[in-house]
């Protein structure tokens, strides 16, 4: 979605919403929950990290699968500013 100088693909909005709802998750878990291809989830996570909306943290249960954690403050700010876009994408 193009938002006046800020671009975020639909998949990134879906992933961001799921992380905000369910907390830190692995890409594999995200892929299963939102029914998106693993490659699409990886792309979305790279975009979110590029915008400092999430970060990778170690998964102490399985070091091969990192967890992704959102920047809660920045995500809330973004959601408030673009609530209408979130509603359209998440319907």
C-alpha distances in whole Angstrom, upper triangle without the diagonal:
4,6,10,10,8,6,5,5,6,10,9,9,12,14,13,14,17,19,19,21,23,23,24,24,24,22,24,24,20,20,23,22,18,19,17,19,20,19,15,16,18,15,12,15,16,12,13,17,16,14,17,15,18,21,23,27,30,31,34,35,34,33,32,29,27,25,22,22,19,20,20,21,17,15,17,16,13,13,15,13,10,12,11,8,10,12,10,9,12,15
4,6,7,6,4,7,8,10,13,12,12,15,17,16,17,20,21,21,23,26,26,26,26,27,24,27,27,23,24,26,25,22,23,21,22,23,22,18,19,20,17,15,17,17,13,14,17,16,14,17,16,19,22,25,28,32,33,36,37,36,35,34,31,29,27,24,24,21,21,21,21,18,16,18,17,13,14,16,13,11,14,13,10,12,15,13,12,16,18
4,6,5,6,8,10,12,15,13,12,16,17,16,17,20,21,20,23,25,25,26,27,28,26,28,28,24,25,28,26,23,25,23,25,25,24,21,21,22,19,16,18,18,15,15,18,16,13,16,15,19,22,25,28,32,33,37,38,37,36,35,32,30,28,24,23,20,19,20,19,15,15,16,14,10,12,13,10,8,11,11,9,11,14,13,13,16,18
4,6,8,11,14,16,18,17,16,19,21,19,20,24,24,23,26,28,28,29,30,31,29,32,32,28,29,31,30,27,29,26,28,29,27,24,24,24,21,19,21,21,17,17,19,17,15,18,17,21,24,27,30,34,36,39,40,39,38,37,35,32,30,27,26,22,21,22,20,17,17,18,15,12,14,15,11,10,14,14,12,15,17,17,17,20,22
4,7,10,13,16,18,16,16,20,21,19,21,24,24,23,26,28,28,28,29,29,27,30,31,27,28,31,30,27,28,26,27,27,25,22,23,23,20,18,19,18,15,15,17,15,12,16,16,19,22,25,28,32,34,37,39,38,36,35,33,30,29,25,24,21,20,21,20,16,17,18,16,13,16,16,13,13,16,16,14,17,20,19,18,21,24
4,7,10,13,15,12,12,16,17,15,17,20,20,19,22,25,24,24,25,26,24,27,27,23,24,27,26,23,25,23,24,24,22,19,19,19,17,14,16,15,11,12,14,12,9,13,12,16,19,22,25,29,30,34,35,34,33,32,29,27,25,21,21,18,17,18,17,13,13,15,13,10,13,14,11,10,14,15,12,14,17,17,16,18,21
4,7,10,12,10,10,14,15,14,16,19,19,19,22,24,23,23,23,24,21,24,25,21,22,25,24,21,22,20,21,21,19,16,16,17,14,12,14,13,9,11,13,11,10,13,13,16,18,21,25,28,29,33,34,33,31,30,27,25,24,20,20,18,17,19,19,15,14,17,15,12,13,16,13,11,15,15,12,13,16,15,14,17,19
4,7,8,6,7,10,11,10,13,15,15,16,18,20,20,20,20,20,18,21,21,17,18,21,20,17,19,16,17,18,16,13,13,14,11,9,11,11,7,8,11,10,9,12,11,13,16,19,22,25,26,30,31,29,29,27,24,22,21,17,17,15,15,17,17,14,12,15,14,11,12,15,13,11,13,14,10,11,14,14,11,14,17
4,5,5,7,9,10,11,13,15,16,17,19,20,20,20,20,20,17,19,20,16,16,19,18,15,16,13,14,15,14,10,11,12,9,7,11,11,8,10,13,13,12,15,13,15,18,19,23,26,26,30,30,29,28,27,24,22,21,18,18,16,18,19,20,17,15,17,17,14,14,17,16,13,15,15,11,11,14,13,10,12,15
4,5,5,6,9,10,11,13,14,15,17,18,19,20,19,19,16,18,18,15,14,17,16,12,13,11,13,15,14,10,11,13,11,9,12,13,11,12,15,15,15,17,15,16,19,20,24,26,26,30,30,29,29,27,24,23,21,18,19,17,18,19,20,18,15,17,18,14,14,17,16,13,14,13,10,9,11,10,7,9,12
4,5,5,6,8,10,11,12,14,15,16,17,17,16,16,13,15,15,11,11,13,13,9,10,8,10,11,11,7,7,10,8,6,9,11,10,10,14,14,14,16,14,14,17,18,21,23,23,27,27,25,25,23,20,19,18,15,16,15,17,18,20,18,15,18,19,15,15,19,18,15,16,16,13,11,14,13,9,10,13
4,5,5,6,8,10,10,12,14,15,15,15,14,15,12,15,15,11,12,15,14,11,13,11,12,13,12,9,8,9,8,4,7,9,7,7,10,11,11,12,10,11,13,15,18,21,21,25,25,24,24,22,19,18,16,13,13,12,14,15,17,14,12,15,16,12,13,16,16,14,15,16,12,11,14,14,10,11,15
4,6,5,6,9,10,10,12,14,15,16,15,16,15,17,16,12,13,16,14,11,14,12,15,15,15,12,11,13,12,8,10,12,10,9,12,14,12,14,11,12,15,17,20,23,23,27,27,26,26,25,22,20,18,14,14,12,14,14,15,13,10,12,13,10,9,13,13,11,11,12,9,7,10,11,7,8,12
4,5,5,6,9,10,11,12,14,14,14,15,13,15,13,10,11,13,10,7,10,9,13,13,14,11,9,13,12,9,11,14,12,11,14,16,15,16,13,13,16,17,20,22,22,26,25,25,25,24,20,19,17,14,14,13,15,15,17,16,12,14,16,13,12,15,16,14,13,14,11,8,11,11,7,7,10
4,5,5,6,9,10,10,11,11,10,11,9,12,11,7,9,11,9,7,10,9,12,11,13,10,7,10,10,7,8,11,11,9,12,14,14,14,11,10,13,14,16,19,18,22,22,21,21,20,17,15,13,10,11,10,13,13,16,15,12,14,16,14,13,17,18,16,15,17,14,11,14,15,11,10,14
4,5,5,6,9,10,10,11,11,13,12,15,13,10,12,15,12,11,14,13,15,15,16,13,10,12,12,9,8,12,10,8,11,13,12,12,8,8,11,13,16,19,19,22,23,22,22,22,18,16,13,10,9,7,10,10,13,11,8,10,13,10,10,14,15,13,13,15,13,10,13,14,12,11,15
4,6,5,6,9,10,12,12,14,14,16,14,11,13,14,11,10,13,14,17,17,18,15,13,15,15,12,12,15,14,11,14,17,15,15,11,11,15,16,18,21,21,24,24,24,24,24,20,18,15,12,12,10,12,11,13,13,9,10,13,11,9,13,14,13,12,14,12,9,11,13,10,8,12
4,5,5,6,8,9,9,12,11,13,10,7,10,11,8,8,11,12,15,15,17,14,11,14,15,12,12,15,15,13,15,18,17,16,13,12,14,15,17,19,18,21,21,21,22,21,18,16,13,11,11,10,13,12,15,15,12,13,16,15,13,16,18,16,15,17,16,12,14,15,13,10,13
4,5,5,5,6,7,10,10,13,10,8,11,13,10,10,14,14,16,15,17,15,12,14,15,12,10,14,14,11,13,16,15,14,10,9,11,12,13,16,15,18,18,19,19,19,16,14,10,8,7,6,10,10,13,13,10,12,15,14,13,16,18,17,16,19,17,14,16,18,15,13,17
4,6,6,8,10,13,14,16,14,12,15,16,13,13,17,17,20,19,20,18,15,17,18,14,13,16,16,12,14,17,15,14,10,10,13,14,15,18,18,21,21,22,22,23,19,17,13,11,8,7,9,7,11,11,8,9,12,12,11,13,16,15,14,17,16,13,15,17,15,13,16
4,6,9,11,14,15,16,13,11,15,15,11,12,16,17,20,19,21,19,16,19,20,16,16,19,19,16,18,21,19,18,14,13,16,17,18,20,19,21,21,22,23,24,20,18,15,13,11,10,13,11,14,15,11,12,15,15,13,15,18,17,15,18,17,14,15,17,15,13,15
4,7,8,11,13,14,11,10,13,13,10,11,15,16,19,18,20,19,15,18,19,17,15,19,19,16,18,21,20,19,15,14,15,15,15,17,16,18,17,19,20,21,17,16,12,11,10,10,13,12,16,17,14,15,18,18,16,19,21,21,19,21,20,17,18,20,18,15,18
4,6,10,12,14,11,10,14,15,12,14,17,18,20,18,21,19,16,17,19,16,14,17,18,15,16,19,18,16,13,11,12,12,12,14,13,15,16,17,18,19,15,13,9,8,7,8,11,10,14,15,12,14,17,17,16,19,21,21,20,23,22,18,20,22,20,18,21
4,7,10,12,10,9,13,14,13,14,17,17,19,16,18,18,14,15,17,15,12,15,17,14,14,17,17,15,13,10,10,9,9,10,9,12,13,14,14,15,12,9,6,5,5,7,11,11,15,16,14,16,19,19,18,21,23,23,22,25,23,20,22,24,21,19,23
4,7,8,6,6,10,11,10,12,14,14,15,13,16,15,12,12,15,14,11,14,16,14,14,18,18,17,14,11,11,10,10,11,9,12,12,12,13,13,9,8,5,6,7,10,14,14,18,18,16,18,21,20,20,23,25,24,23,26,24,20,23,24,21,19,22
4,5,5,6,9,10,11,12,14,13,13,11,13,14,10,10,14,13,10,13,16,14,14,18,19,17,16,12,12,9,10,10,8,12,11,10,11,10,6,6,5,6,9,12,16,17,21,20,18,21,24,22,22,26,27,26,26,28,25,22,25,26,22,21,24
4,5,5,6,9,10,11,12,10,10,7,9,10,6,7,10,10,8,11,13,13,13,16,18,17,15,12,12,10,12,13,12,15,14,13,13,11,8,8,7,8,11,13,17,18,22,21,18,21,24,22,22,25,26,25,25,26,24,21,23,24,20,19,22
4,5,5,6,9,10,10,10,9,7,10,11,8,9,13,13,12,15,17,16,17,20,21,21,19,16,16,14,15,15,13,16,14,12,13,11,8,10,10,11,14,16,20,21,25,24,21,24,27,25,24,28,29,27,27,28,26,23,25,25,21,20,23
4,5,5,6,9,10,10,11,9,13,13,10,12,15,14,13,16,18,17,18,21,22,21,19,16,16,14,15,15,13,15,14,13,15,13,10,11,10,11,13,15,19,19,23,23,20,22,25,24,23,26,28,26,25,27,25,21,23,24,20,18,21
4,5,5,6,8,8,10,8,11,10,7,10,12,11,10,14,15,14,15,18,19,18,16,14,14,14,15,16,14,18,17,16,17,15,12,12,10,9,12,13,17,17,21,20,17,20,22,20,19,23,24,22,22,23,21,18,20,20,17,15,18
4,6,6,6,5,6,6,9,8,6,9,12,11,11,14,16,15,17,19,20,21,18,16,17,16,18,18,17,20,19,17,18,16,13,14,13,12,15,16,20,21,24,23,20,22,25,23,22,25,26,24,23,24,22,19,21,20,17,16,18
4,6,5,7,8,9,12,12,10,13,15,14,15,18,19,19,20,23,24,24,21,19,20,19,20,20,18,21,19,18,19,18,14,16,14,15,17,18,22,22,26,25,22,24,27,25,23,27,28,26,25,26,23,21,21,22,18,16,18
4,6,8,11,11,14,13,11,14,16,14,15,18,19,18,20,23,23,23,19,18,19,18,20,20,18,21,19,19,21,20,16,17,15,14,16,16,20,20,23,23,19,21,24,22,20,24,26,23,22,23,21,18,19,19,16,14,16
4,6,9,10,13,11,9,13,14,12,13,17,17,16,18,21,21,21,18,17,19,19,21,22,20,24,22,21,23,21,18,18,16,15,16,16,20,20,23,22,18,20,23,20,19,22,23,21,19,20,18,15,16,16,13,11,13
4,7,9,12,10,10,13,14,13,15,18,18,18,21,23,23,24,21,20,21,21,23,24,22,25,24,22,24,22,18,19,18,17,19,19,23,23,26,25,22,24,26,23,22,25,26,23,22,23,20,18,18,18,14,13,14
4,6,8,6,6,10,11,10,12,15,15,16,18,20,21,22,19,18,20,19,22,23,22,25,24,22,23,21,17,18,17,16,18,19,22,23,25,24,21,23,25,22,21,25,25,23,22,22,19,17,19,18,14,14,16
4,5,5,6,9,10,11,12,14,16,17,18,20,21,23,21,19,20,19,22,22,21,25,23,21,22,19,16,17,17,17,20,20,23,25,28,26,23,26,28,25,24,28,28,25,25,26,22,20,22,21,17,17,19
4,5,5,6,9,10,10,12,14,15,16,18,20,21,19,17,17,16,18,19,18,21,20,18,18,15,13,14,14,14,17,18,22,23,26,25,22,25,27,25,24,28,28,26,26,27,24,22,24,23,19,19,21
4,5,5,6,9,10,11,13,14,15,17,19,20,19,17,18,17,19,20,20,23,23,20,20,17,15,15,16,15,18,19,22,24,27,25,22,26,27,24,24,28,28,26,26,27,23,22,24,23,19,20,22
4,5,5,6,9,10,11,12,14,15,17,18,17,16,17,17,20,21,21,25,24,22,22,19,17,17,16,15,18,18,20,22,25,22,20,23,24,21,21,25,25,22,23,23,20,18,21,19,16,16,19
4,5,5,6,9,10,10,12,14,15,16,14,13,14,14,16,18,18,21,21,19,19,17,14,13,13,11,14,14,17,19,22,20,17,21,22,20,19,23,24,21,22,23,19,17,20,19,16,16,19
4,5,5,6,9,10,10,12,14,15,14,12,13,12,15,16,17,20,20,18,17,15,12,12,12,11,14,15,17,20,22,20,18,22,23,21,21,25,25,23,24,25,22,20,23,22,19,19,22
4,5,5,6,9,10,11,13,14,14,13,14,14,17,19,20,24,24,22,21,18,16,15,15,13,16,15,18,20,22,19,18,21,22,19,20,24,23,21,22,23,20,19,22,21,17,18,21
4,5,5,6,9,10,11,12,11,10,12,13,16,19,19,23,24,22,21,19,16,15,14,11,13,13,15,17,19,16,14,18,19,16,16,20,20,18,19,20,17,15,18,18,14,15,18
4,5,5,6,8,10,10,9,8,9,9,13,15,16,20,21,19,18,16,14,12,11,8,10,10,12,15,17,15,13,17,18,16,17,20,21,19,20,22,19,17,20,20,17,17,21
4,5,5,6,9,10,10,9,9,10,14,16,18,21,23,21,19,17,15,13,13,11,13,12,14,17,19,16,15,19,20,17,19,22,22,20,22,24,20,19,23,22,19,20,24
4,5,5,6,9,9,9,11,12,16,19,21,24,25,24,22,21,18,16,16,12,14,12,13,16,17,14,13,17,17,14,16,19,18,17,19,20,17,16,20,20,17,18,22
4,5,5,6,5,6,8,11,14,17,19,22,24,22,21,20,18,15,14,10,10,9,10,12,14,11,10,14,14,12,13,17,16,15,17,19,16,15,18,19,16,17,21
4,5,5,6,5,6,8,12,15,17,21,22,21,19,19,16,13,12,9,10,9,9,13,14,12,12,15,16,14,16,19,19,19,20,23,20,18,22,23,20,20,24
4,5,8,8,9,12,15,18,21,24,26,24,22,22,20,17,16,13,13,12,12,15,16,13,13,17,16,14,17,20,19,18,21,23,20,19,23,23,21,22,25
4,5,8,10,13,16,20,22,25,27,26,25,24,22,19,17,14,13,11,10,13,13,10,10,14,13,11,14,16,15,15,18,20,17,17,20,21,19,20,24
4,6,7,11,13,17,20,23,25,24,22,22,20,17,15,12,11,8,7,10,11,8,9,13,12,11,14,17,16,17,19,21,19,18,22,23,21,21,25
4,7,11,13,17,19,22,24,23,22,22,19,16,14,10,9,6,5,8,9,6,6,10,10,9,11,14,14,14,16,19,17,15,18,20,18,18,22
4,7,10,13,15,18,20,19,18,19,16,12,10,7,5,4,5,8,11,9,9,12,13,12,14,17,18,17,19,21,19,17,20,22,19,19,23
4,6,10,12,16,18,17,15,16,14,10,8,6,5,6,7,11,13,12,12,15,17,16,18,21,21,21,22,25,23,21,24,25,23,22,26
4,7,9,13,15,14,12,12,10,6,6,5,6,9,11,14,16,16,15,19,20,20,21,24,25,24,25,28,26,23,26,28,24,24,28
4,6,9,12,12,10,11,10,6,5,6,7,10,12,15,17,17,17,20,22,22,23,26,27,27,27,30,28,26,29,30,27,26,30
4,6,9,8,6,9,8,5,6,9,10,14,16,18,21,21,21,24,26,25,26,29,31,30,31,34,31,29,31,33,30,29,32
4,5,5,5,8,6,5,6,9,11,15,17,19,22,23,22,24,27,27,27,30,32,31,31,34,32,29,31,33,29,28,31
4,6,6,9,9,9,9,13,14,18,20,21,25,25,25,27,30,30,30,33,35,34,34,37,35,32,34,36,33,31,34
4,7,9,9,10,10,14,16,19,22,23,27,27,26,28,31,31,31,34,36,35,35,37,36,32,34,36,33,31,34
4,5,6,8,10,13,16,19,22,24,27,28,26,29,32,31,31,34,36,35,35,37,35,32,34,35,32,30,33
4,5,6,9,13,15,19,21,24,27,27,26,29,31,30,31,34,36,35,35,38,35,32,35,36,32,31,34
4,6,10,13,16,20,22,25,28,27,26,29,32,30,31,34,35,34,35,37,34,32,34,35,31,30,33
4,7,10,13,16,19,21,25,24,23,26,28,27,27,31,32,31,31,33,31,28,30,31,28,26,30
4,7,10,13,16,18,21,21,20,23,25,24,25,28,29,29,29,31,29,26,29,30,26,25,29
4,7,10,13,15,18,18,17,20,22,22,22,25,27,26,26,28,26,23,26,27,24,23,26
4,7,10,12,15,15,13,17,19,18,18,22,23,22,23,25,23,20,23,24,21,20,24
4,7,9,12,12,11,14,16,16,16,19,21,21,21,24,22,19,22,24,21,20,23
4,5,9,8,7,10,12,12,13,15,17,17,17,20,19,16,19,21,19,18,21
4,6,6,6,9,10,11,12,14,16,16,17,20,19,17,20,22,20,20,23
4,6,5,6,9,10,10,12,14,15,15,19,18,16,18,21,20,18,22
4,5,5,6,9,10,11,12,14,15,19,18,16,19,22,21,20,23
4,5,5,6,9,10,11,12,14,17,16,15,18,20,19,19,22
4,5,5,6,9,10,10,11,15,14,11,15,17,15,15,19
4,5,5,6,9,10,10,14,14,12,14,17,16,16,19
4,5,5,6,9,10,13,13,12,15,18,17,17,20
4,6,5,6,8,11,10,10,13,15,14,15,18
4,5,5,5,9,9,7,10,12,12,12,15
4,6,5,9,10,9,11,14,15,15,17
4,6,8,9,10,12,14,15,16,18
4,5,5,6,9,10,11,12,15
4,5,5,6,9,10,10,12
4,6,5,6,9,10,11
4,5,5,6,9,10
4,5,5,6,8
4,6,5,6
4,6,6
4,6
4
